[in-house]
């Protein structure tokens, strides 16, 4: 069963401050899309160590947006990439697609 992104943690951090929540979402959205693009480029160029660094950055956003299993997969993928293993790439892409669709609606 696929996890569904949510804003529960973002709302908790904002504590009712809608301006802060909006700014935080804006930063997350901007960085998320940039990091996904960078990850894709590094992966295509077989720069797996660089891709692992980006996965580490993405992992924080994955967690903030409520995908705790996705965050664990990202952690494993990050470690695998550092060792030249890309077997979780397609699973990771599914997580990124899930986040992309969610954030396009925010």
Rosetta blueprint (number, residue, H / E / L):
1 X L
2 X L
3 X L
4 X L
5 X L
6 X L
7 X L
8 X H
9 X H
10 X H
11 X H
12 X H
13 X H
14 X H
15 X L
16 X L
17 X L
18 X H
19 X H
20 X H
21 X H
22 X H
23 X H
24 X H
25 X H
26 X H
27 X H
28 X H
29 X H
30 X H
31 X H
32 X H
33 X H
34 X H
35 X H
36 X H
37 X H
38 X H
39 X H
40 X H
41 X H
42 X H
43 X H
44 X H
45 X L
46 X L
47 X L
48 X H
49 X H
50 X H
51 X H
52 X H
53 X H
54 X H
55 X H
56 X H
57 X H
58 X H
59 X H
60 X H
61 X H
62 X H
63 X H
64 X H
65 X L
66 X L
67 X L
68 X H
69 X H
70 X H
71 X H
72 X H
73 X H
74 X H
75 X H
76 X H
77 X H
78 X H
79 X H
80 X H
81 X H
82 X H
83 X L
84 X L
85 X L
86 X L
87 X L
88 X L
89 X H
90 X H
91 X H
92 X H
93 X H
94 X H
95 X H
96 X H
97 X H
98 X H
99 X H
100 X H
101 X H
102 X H
103 X H
104 X H
105 X L
106 X L
